[in-house]
Amino acid sequence: MDQPVQLIGPDGTATAESRYRRDLPPETLVWLYENLVVTRDLDAEFVNLQRQGELALYASCRGQEAAQIGAAACLRKTDWLFPQFRELGVLMVRGIAPAQLAALWRGSWHGGLDFTSKCCAPVAIPIATNALHAVGAAMAAQRLGEDSLTVAFIGDGATSEGDSHEAMNMASVEKAPCVFYIQNNQWAISVPASRQYAAPTIAHRAIGYGMPGIRVDGNDILACYAVMAEAAERARAGDGPTLIEAVTYRMEPHTTSDDATRYRTAAELAEWSARDPITRYRRYLRDIGVLTERVEHRVEARSVRLRAELRDSVVGAPDPDVDELFDHVYAEITPELSAQRAQLRAELA
């Protein structure tokens, strides 16, 4: 349990791991690479837009692309995903337009549309609450006889919240078809992982809940794909939940409002930069002859197009009507909300 599952080493060469398969079809291998590159480029565009005053806030996923894309890519489109706020890669795999996520970070009242049509719950900003939602949805699918599972995407900091403990315990007791996918990016804002738990690893906690726990190299996209595929198969077979700890690193600050230089060192950043998930996977694909210049050009063209579409959807976009904040809370607006609306209108005037 201590050593993470790894199929591709930091140098891009295949490891000796034999339990899990890495021989995916070439088109799948290329598709995974395309999602990695496009997600990183879009992530940079989101940061730029926030710095230019177009977005209120943004939480970068740079460095965690492999953990997210590998986990989401092996699932069925009918499996429900419950993201936190850093899962750009997960949303890209599900085909959610970047403009919809931009609406959330811009502060639009609807927080991004089209999520549920892709079996993806709205982004959960409160830490660990989405773990409870994922278990509830899994239990509902179980009772309805649906052949689907749910995945709660949470961070290492979320495992220090009571909601995650309640969710994992309930899921295990009920044998709910749910996977708890924990991206351990080493920092819960400014609190290091060493100050969050006394167990050897987060995966060790699984035994206390009565479920399997496994660690995976979160910077190895094929390992993340394989480990999640195994957990999904277990859930579909009726064997209950799995806890996966994807060991990765958050290369950027917690959000664009954070100054990470106050609590982590340049040496630590350099150490993890050397394990970059895209550089590693690119070397692997070149070595096996799958990645060509033609593929690289196609990926770059898609990235440029999506970045332009994202900017066009955000820059100069009209602000939403503030009245809509109050119109959709209840079927009929309450006196308290009416008073709040009047107060806001007066302040804006």
Secondary structure, 3 states (H helix, E strand, C coil): CCCCECCECCCCCECCCCCCCCCCCHHHHHHHHHHHHHHHHHHHHHHHHHHCCCCCCCCCCCCCHHHHHHHHHCCCCCCEEECCCCCHHHHHHCCCCHHHHHHHHHCCCCCCCCCHHHCECCCCCCCCHHHHHHHHHHHHHHHHCCCCCEEEEEECHHHHCHHHHHHHHHHHHHCCCEEEEEEECCEECCEEHHHCCCCCCCHHHHHHHCCCEEEEECCCHHHHHHHHHHHHHHHHCCCCCEEEEEECCCCCCCCCCCCHHHCCCHHHHHHHHCCCHHHHHHHHHHHCCCCCHHHHHHHHHHHHHHHHHHHHHHCCCCCCCCCHHHHCCCCCCCHHHHHHHHHHHHHHC
